[in-house]
Amino acid sequence: MERRKMTLLLMLTIFSIFLIDCSGSDMPLDTPVEFVDIPGNGVDIKHFKMSKTEITNQQYVNFLNSALRANKITVGQVEPLNQSLSKPKTSNRLMKQMRLYKSKNQQLVYDENGNRILDLLNIRTIGDHDHDGVVELWEMKNPLNRCMIEYDKDSKIFKVVNPKEVDWNIYFDNDNLPDGIEAVDSITNWAELHEFWPEEVSFERRQQVTFDKGDYNKDVLFVGIHDLDFELPSHEEVKKWPVIFIEYYSAKAFADFYEFDLPTSKEVQWAGAAGMGYKYGTNDGTITTKNVIYNDHSVANDYTRLARGGLDHTTWPGQHKGHVQPVASCPPNSYGVYDLSGNVIEWTKSKNSPELNCPVKVSSDFETRITIGGGWTYPKEYLSLSKRCFTESNIAATNDHFGFRVIRR
C-alpha cells in the first residue's frame, strides 16, 4: 500500500512539472495566446515574442471570465448612456463621436483601478461620414460590427455572441439608439442577414454595393468584399474574429493579467518589416485583398486631401460594407505573424515623442498612446508600417476597428 502511495506521489510530481514546463512560466494555465520569436535589430530593439495574431473574441472572453473569478474586474449595471461616468477621461468631441456606435444604454466593464475596459452595448456604427449634417443610406455600416461579447448576470459568465441567436431587427429600431442618432437602413439591405428577412423578400434584381458612395434606393443590397457568399458568420468564425471596441486600458488589462506587455510602435514596425524592409506587414510586403483585410481603396486614387492636411470629408468615396475577418485569414509574414497590417488597428504602449513627431490632435488634458497598422475599413496608405508617425489616439478612443495584440519580453 505504501509503495502504491509513493508511486502515485511520484506520478503527480512529474505531471505537475510537465504542466509548468508546457506553460512556459508560472502564468495561469488558461493563458490563451500563441507567440512567435521576433529577433532584435542589434541596436535599439531586443529579441521578443509577439502573439501570432490579434487577440480574438474568444481569447478576450477567456480573460474576462478568469479576471472576474480573480476579482480583477467588475461588471456594471445596464444604465443610461453617459461616457463621463467612468475613467479614462473622454473629451466632449470624442464622446459625441462615440455616441454614433452605442445603444441608448451602456453596460461597462471596469479593471481593478476603475478604468473602463469594455462597453458591452457597443451595437453598430452610424455616422455622417461626409459631415454634411444628413445621414444617408450609403453611410450605414454593417450591423455585424457590434461588440460580439455579452455577459450573463445570472451565471456571471461572459461569452462570445452567436450571430444566429441575435434579434438583428433591434438594430434598425431608432428607439434603441441614443437620442438624435438615426438608422436609415433596414434589415433587408444587408445580405448576410437574409436569414432574418421576411419570407417574401429576395435577392432578385437587387443592386449590390460593397463600398462606393451613392444615392441608393431602399432596395440596395450591401455586402462586404470578403463575404460575397451572403452567408451569416458562424459562431466558431466569430470566436476567431479580433475583439473590437477596444480602448487602451482594455488592451492593458488583458496584458497585465497574463504578465504580458503591449508592443511599442517600433516593435510593430520591426516585426512587420520581417527583416526584409517591407512597407506592409504582409507575407511579401505588398498589399492586395488576398493578403490584407482592408477596404481595397487608396488615398491617392479615391480620396481628396485638404491643402491644410487631412482628408476632405465632403468628397468621401464610400463606406465599407463589411466587417473584420477571422484572424490568420491571410498568409503570415516570414516571422510567422499575421495581420500586422489591416483587419484591426492596434494599440501600442508608445507615447508621442519628438522622435515620432506625430501631429498633436489630442489636448494635453487627455492621456494618449500611438495606434498602428490600419484596419479593415482603412485605405492602403493607413496600413503602411514604413511611416515615421502613426496615429496619436486618446486612450478612451475606440471603434469597430480598434483591437490589439501582445508581446512577451
C-alpha positions as CSV (number, residue, x, y, z in Angstrom):
1,M,0.0,0.0,0.0
2,E,2.8,2.4,0.9
3,R,4.6,1.6,-2.3
4,R,1.4,2.5,-4.3
5,K,1.2,5.8,-2.5
6,M,4.8,6.6,-3.3
7,T,4.2,5.7,-7.0
8,L,1.2,7.9,-7.1
9,L,3.0,10.8,-5.5
10,L,5.8,10.5,-8.0
11,M,3.4,10.5,-10.9
12,L,1.7,13.6,-9.6
13,T,5.0,15.3,-9.1
14,I,6.1,14.5,-12.7
15,F,2.7,15.7,-14.0
16,S,3.0,19.0,-12.1
17,I,6.5,19.6,-13.6
18,F,5.1,18.8,-17.0
19,L,2.4,21.4,-16.7
20,I,4.8,24.0,-15.5
21,D,7.2,23.3,-18.4
22,C,4.4,23.4,-21.0
23,S,3.1,26.7,-19.8
24,G,6.5,28.3,-20.4
25,S,6.3,30.0,-17.0
26,D,4.2,30.3,-13.9
27,M,1.4,32.0,-15.9
28,P,-2.2,30.9,-15.4
29,L,-2.7,27.7,-17.4
30,D,-5.6,29.2,-19.4
31,T,-3.2,31.7,-21.0
32,P,-4.8,32.0,-24.4
33,V,-2.0,33.2,-26.7
34,E,0.4,31.6,-29.0
35,F,3.7,33.5,-29.6
36,V,6.5,33.5,-32.2
37,D,10.0,34.7,-31.8
38,I,11.0,38.1,-33.2
39,P,14.8,38.7,-33.4
40,G,16.2,42.1,-32.3
41,N,17.9,44.5,-34.6
42,G,21.1,44.7,-32.7
43,V,20.6,48.3,-31.9
44,D,17.5,49.5,-30.1
45,I,15.2,46.5,-30.3
46,K,15.9,43.4,-28.3
47,H,14.6,39.9,-29.0
48,F,10.9,39.5,-28.0
49,K,8.0,37.2,-28.6
50,M,4.9,38.5,-30.3
51,S,1.4,37.0,-30.4
52,K,0.9,35.4,-33.8
53,T,-2.5,37.1,-34.2
54,E,-4.6,39.9,-32.9
55,I,-6.4,38.9,-29.7
56,T,-9.7,37.3,-30.6
57,N,-13.2,37.5,-29.1
58,Q,-12.7,34.1,-27.6
59,Q,-9.4,34.9,-26.1
60,Y,-10.8,38.1,-24.6
61,V,-13.8,36.2,-23.2
62,N,-11.3,33.7,-21.6
63,F,-9.6,36.7,-20.0
64,L,-12.8,38.3,-18.8
65,N,-14.0,35.1,-17.1
66,S,-10.7,34.4,-15.5
67,A,-10.3,38.0,-14.3
68,L,-13.8,38.1,-13.0
69,R,-13.2,35.0,-10.9
70,A,-9.9,36.6,-9.6
71,N,-11.8,39.8,-8.7
72,K,-9.6,41.8,-11.1
73,I,-12.6,43.2,-13.0
74,T,-16.2,44.3,-12.2
75,V,-19.3,44.5,-14.3
76,G,-21.6,47.5,-14.1
77,Q,-25.4,47.7,-14.5
78,V,-27.3,48.5,-17.6
79,E,-27.8,52.2,-17.3
80,P,-28.5,55.3,-19.5
81,L,-25.5,56.1,-21.8
82,N,-23.1,58.5,-20.1
83,Q,-19.4,58.1,-21.0
84,S,-18.4,60.8,-18.4
85,L,-19.4,58.4,-15.6
86,S,-16.1,56.5,-15.8
87,K,-12.4,56.7,-16.4
88,P,-10.4,57.3,-18.5
89,K,-11.4,60.9,-19.3
90,T,-13.1,61.5,-22.6
91,S,-13.2,64.8,-24.4
92,N,-16.6,66.2,-25.3
93,R,-15.8,65.9,-29.0
94,L,-14.8,62.2,-28.6
95,M,-17.9,61.5,-26.5
96,K,-20.1,62.9,-29.3
97,Q,-18.4,60.7,-31.9
98,M,-18.7,57.6,-29.7
99,R,-22.4,58.0,-29.4
100,L,-22.6,57.0,-33.1
101,Y,-21.9,53.4,-32.3
102,K,-23.6,52.9,-28.9
103,S,-27.1,51.9,-27.8
104,K,-29.3,54.2,-25.7
105,N,-27.9,52.4,-22.7
106,Q,-24.4,51.2,-21.6
107,Q,-23.1,48.3,-19.6
108,L,-19.4,48.9,-18.6
109,V,-16.7,46.5,-17.5
110,Y,-14.0,48.0,-15.3
111,D,-10.5,47.0,-14.4
112,E,-9.4,46.9,-10.7
113,N,-8.4,50.6,-10.9
114,G,-11.8,51.6,-12.1
115,N,-10.8,52.2,-15.7
116,R,-13.5,51.4,-18.3
117,I,-12.3,48.5,-20.4
118,L,-15.4,47.5,-22.4
119,D,-18.9,48.7,-23.1
120,L,-20.9,45.5,-23.8
121,L,-23.6,47.7,-25.5
122,N,-21.5,49.0,-28.4
123,I,-24.0,47.9,-31.1
124,R,-23.2,49.3,-34.5
125,T,-21.7,52.3,-36.3
126,I,-24.0,55.0,-37.6
127,G,-22.3,58.1,-38.9
128,D,-22.5,61.2,-41.0
129,H,-19.2,60.4,-42.8
130,D,-19.3,63.3,-45.2
131,H,-20.1,65.7,-42.4
132,D,-23.0,67.4,-44.3
133,G,-25.5,67.1,-41.4
134,V,-27.5,64.3,-43.0
135,V,-27.2,60.6,-42.5
136,E,-27.7,58.8,-45.8
137,L,-28.1,55.1,-46.8
138,W,-24.6,54.8,-48.2
139,E,-23.1,55.9,-44.8
140,M,-24.5,53.0,-42.9
141,K,-22.2,50.3,-41.6
142,N,-22.8,46.6,-41.3
143,P,-24.8,45.7,-38.2
144,L,-22.4,42.8,-37.6
145,N,-20.0,45.5,-36.4
146,R,-21.2,45.3,-32.9
147,C,-19.5,44.1,-29.7
148,M,-19.5,40.4,-30.0
149,I,-19.2,39.7,-26.3
150,E,-22.1,39.6,-23.8
151,Y,-22.5,38.9,-20.1
152,D,-25.0,36.6,-18.3
153,K,-25.6,38.3,-15.0
154,D,-27.2,35.1,-13.5
155,S,-24.4,32.8,-14.3
156,K,-21.8,35.6,-14.1
157,I,-20.2,34.3,-17.3
158,F,-19.0,36.2,-20.4
159,K,-19.5,34.5,-23.8
160,V,-19.0,35.2,-27.5
161,V,-22.2,36.1,-29.2
162,N,-23.7,33.5,-31.6
163,P,-25.0,35.5,-34.6
164,K,-27.8,33.1,-35.2
165,E,-29.2,33.8,-31.8
166,V,-29.3,37.6,-32.2
167,D,-32.5,39.6,-32.8
168,W,-31.0,41.7,-35.6
169,N,-34.2,43.7,-36.1
170,I,-33.5,45.7,-33.0
171,Y,-30.5,47.4,-34.7
172,F,-32.9,49.1,-37.1
173,D,-35.2,50.5,-34.4
174,N,-34.2,54.0,-33.6
175,D,-35.8,53.6,-30.1
176,N,-32.7,51.6,-29.2
177,L,-30.3,54.3,-30.3
178,P,-29.1,57.4,-28.5
179,D,-31.3,60.5,-28.9
180,G,-30.6,62.2,-32.2
181,I,-29.0,59.1,-33.8
182,E,-30.9,57.5,-36.6
183,A,-30.6,54.3,-38.6
184,V,-31.8,54.9,-42.2
185,D,-31.3,51.4,-43.5
186,S,-33.4,48.2,-43.0
187,I,-32.5,44.6,-42.3
188,T,-33.3,43.7,-45.9
189,N,-30.4,46.0,-47.1
190,W,-27.8,43.5,-45.6
191,A,-27.1,40.3,-47.5
192,E,-25.5,38.4,-44.6
193,L,-28.7,38.9,-42.5
194,H,-31.0,37.3,-45.1
195,E,-31.9,34.5,-42.7
196,F,-33.8,37.1,-40.7
197,W,-35.6,38.8,-43.6
198,P,-39.4,38.4,-44.2
199,E,-40.1,35.4,-46.4
200,E,-41.3,37.5,-49.4
201,V,-38.0,39.4,-49.8
202,S,-35.4,38.0,-52.2
203,F,-32.1,38.8,-53.7
204,E,-33.5,39.1,-57.2
205,R,-32.7,42.2,-59.3
206,R,-31.0,44.0,-56.3
207,Q,-28.1,46.4,-56.8
208,Q,-25.1,45.0,-54.8
209,V,-22.8,47.5,-53.2
210,T,-19.6,46.7,-51.3
211,F,-18.2,50.3,-50.8
212,D,-19.0,53.2,-53.1
213,K,-20.9,56.3,-52.1
214,G,-24.2,56.8,-53.9
215,D,-27.8,57.9,-53.9
216,Y,-29.2,54.4,-53.5
217,N,-32.8,53.4,-53.4
218,K,-34.3,51.5,-50.4
219,D,-33.7,48.1,-52.1
220,V,-30.0,48.3,-52.4
221,L,-28.1,45.2,-51.2
222,F,-25.0,45.8,-49.1
223,V,-22.3,43.2,-48.6
224,G,-18.6,43.3,-47.7
225,I,-15.9,42.3,-50.3
226,H,-14.9,39.3,-48.2
227,D,-18.4,38.0,-47.7
228,L,-19.9,37.7,-51.2
229,D,-21.4,34.3,-50.4
230,F,-24.0,36.2,-48.4
231,E,-23.8,33.8,-45.5
232,L,-24.1,34.8,-41.9
233,P,-20.8,34.2,-40.0
234,S,-20.9,31.1,-37.8
235,H,-20.4,31.1,-34.1
236,E,-17.0,29.5,-34.5
237,E,-16.0,32.1,-37.0
238,V,-17.0,35.0,-34.7
239,K,-14.9,33.4,-31.9
240,K,-11.9,33.9,-34.2
241,W,-12.7,37.5,-35.1
242,P,-10.3,40.0,-33.5
243,V,-12.0,41.6,-30.5
244,I,-13.1,45.1,-31.3
245,F,-14.3,48.3,-29.5
246,I,-11.0,48.0,-27.5
247,E,-9.7,51.1,-25.6
248,Y,-6.1,51.4,-24.4
249,Y,-7.0,50.1,-20.9
250,S,-8.9,47.2,-22.4
251,A,-5.7,46.0,-24.0
252,K,-3.6,46.8,-21.0
253,A,-5.8,44.9,-18.6
254,F,-5.5,41.8,-20.7
255,A,-1.7,42.1,-21.0
256,D,-1.3,42.8,-17.3
257,F,-3.4,39.9,-16.2
258,Y,-1.2,37.4,-18.0
259,E,2.0,39.3,-17.3
260,F,2.4,40.2,-21.0
261,D,3.0,43.6,-22.4
262,L,1.8,45.8,-25.3
263,P,4.3,46.3,-28.1
264,T,5.9,49.7,-28.9
265,S,5.2,51.2,-32.3
266,K,8.8,50.4,-33.2
267,E,8.4,46.8,-32.3
268,V,5.3,46.5,-34.5
269,Q,7.2,48.2,-37.4
270,W,10.2,45.9,-36.9
271,A,8.1,42.7,-36.8
272,G,6.1,43.9,-39.8
273,A,9.2,44.6,-41.9
274,A,10.2,40.9,-41.2
275,G,13.9,41.6,-41.6
276,M,13.2,42.4,-45.3
277,G,12.4,46.1,-45.0
278,Y,8.8,45.5,-46.0
279,K,6.4,48.5,-46.2
280,Y,3.4,46.5,-45.2
281,G,3.1,43.8,-42.6
282,T,2.2,41.0,-45.1
283,N,3.8,37.8,-46.4
284,D,5.7,39.7,-49.1
285,G,5.5,43.4,-48.3
286,T,2.8,44.1,-50.9
287,I,-0.9,44.8,-50.3
288,T,-3.8,43.2,-52.1
289,T,-7.3,42.0,-51.0
290,K,-5.8,38.4,-50.9
291,N,-3.1,39.2,-48.3
292,V,-4.7,42.0,-46.2
293,I,-8.1,42.8,-44.8
294,Y,-8.7,46.4,-45.9
295,N,-11.1,48.5,-48.0
296,D,-9.4,47.9,-51.4
297,H,-9.1,51.7,-51.9
298,S,-6.3,54.2,-51.7
299,V,-6.0,57.8,-50.6
300,A,-4.1,58.6,-53.8
301,N,-6.8,57.3,-56.1
302,D,-10.1,57.6,-54.2
303,Y,-9.8,60.4,-51.5
304,T,-9.3,64.1,-51.7
305,R,-6.7,65.7,-49.5
306,L,-7.1,69.2,-48.0
307,A,-4.4,71.8,-48.5
308,R,-4.0,72.1,-44.8
309,G,-3.7,68.4,-44.3
310,G,-6.2,65.6,-43.7
311,L,-8.9,64.3,-46.0
312,D,-11.9,66.2,-47.4
313,H,-15.0,64.5,-45.9
314,T,-17.3,66.1,-48.4
315,T,-15.8,64.0,-51.1
316,W,-15.7,60.8,-49.1
317,P,-15.7,57.9,-51.6
318,G,-17.9,55.5,-49.7
319,Q,-18.3,53.3,-46.6
320,H,-17.1,49.7,-46.3
321,K,-20.0,47.3,-46.1
322,G,-18.0,44.5,-44.5
323,H,-16.5,43.8,-41.1
324,V,-13.5,42.2,-39.5
325,Q,-12.4,38.7,-40.6
326,P,-11.1,35.7,-38.6
327,V,-7.5,36.2,-37.6
328,A,-5.0,34.4,-39.8
329,S,-7.3,34.6,-42.8
330,C,-4.3,35.8,-44.8
331,P,-0.8,34.4,-45.0
332,P,1.7,35.2,-42.2
333,N,4.9,37.1,-42.7
334,S,8.3,35.3,-42.6
335,Y,8.4,35.6,-38.8
336,G,5.0,33.8,-38.6
337,V,3.0,36.8,-37.6
338,Y,-0.5,37.5,-39.1
339,D,-2.3,40.8,-39.9
340,L,0.2,43.3,-38.8
341,S,-1.4,45.5,-41.5
342,G,-5.1,45.5,-41.7
343,N,-8.1,43.8,-40.0
344,V,-7.9,46.0,-36.9
345,I,-5.9,49.0,-35.9
346,E,-3.7,48.0,-32.9
347,W,-2.9,49.8,-29.7
348,T,0.8,50.2,-28.7
349,K,2.3,51.3,-25.4
350,S,4.2,54.1,-27.2
351,K,3.6,57.8,-26.3
352,N,4.1,60.6,-28.8
353,S,7.7,61.9,-28.7
354,P,10.0,64.3,-30.6
355,E,11.4,61.2,-32.3
356,L,7.9,60.1,-33.5
357,N,6.8,63.7,-34.1
358,C,3.1,62.8,-34.6
359,P,0.7,65.7,-35.2
360,V,-0.9,66.6,-31.9
361,K,-4.6,66.3,-32.3
362,V,-5.5,65.5,-28.7
363,S,-5.5,68.0,-25.9
364,S,-2.7,67.6,-23.3
365,D,-5.6,67.2,-20.7
366,F,-6.0,63.6,-22.0
367,E,-3.7,60.6,-21.9
368,T,-2.7,59.3,-25.4
369,R,-1.0,56.3,-27.0
370,I,0.0,55.5,-30.6
371,T,-2.1,53.2,-32.7
372,I,-0.7,51.5,-35.7
373,G,-1.4,49.1,-38.6
374,G,-4.7,50.3,-40.0
375,G,-7.9,48.2,-40.1
376,W,-10.5,46.6,-42.3
377,T,-12.2,49.9,-43.1
378,Y,-9.0,51.8,-44.0
379,P,-7.4,52.7,-47.4
380,K,-4.0,51.1,-48.1
381,E,-1.8,54.1,-47.1
382,Y,-3.0,53.8,-43.5
383,L,-1.8,50.2,-43.4
384,S,1.8,51.1,-44.2
385,L,4.4,50.4,-41.5
386,S,7.1,52.4,-43.1
387,K,5.9,55.8,-41.9
388,R,7.7,57.6,-39.1
389,C,4.4,58.6,-37.4
390,F,1.2,56.8,-37.0
391,T,-1.9,58.0,-35.0
392,E,-1.8,59.6,-31.6
393,S,-5.1,58.4,-30.0
394,N,-6.9,59.4,-26.9
395,I,-6.7,56.2,-24.7
396,A,-10.5,56.3,-24.4
397,A,-10.9,56.2,-28.2
398,T,-12.4,53.0,-29.7
399,N,-14.5,51.9,-32.6
400,D,-15.4,48.8,-34.6
401,H,-11.8,48.6,-35.9
402,F,-9.8,49.1,-32.7
403,G,-8.1,45.9,-31.4
404,F,-4.7,44.8,-30.1
405,R,-2.0,42.1,-29.8
406,V,0.5,41.4,-27.0
407,I,4.2,40.6,-26.6
408,R,6.4,38.8,-24.1
409,R,9.8,40.3,-23.3
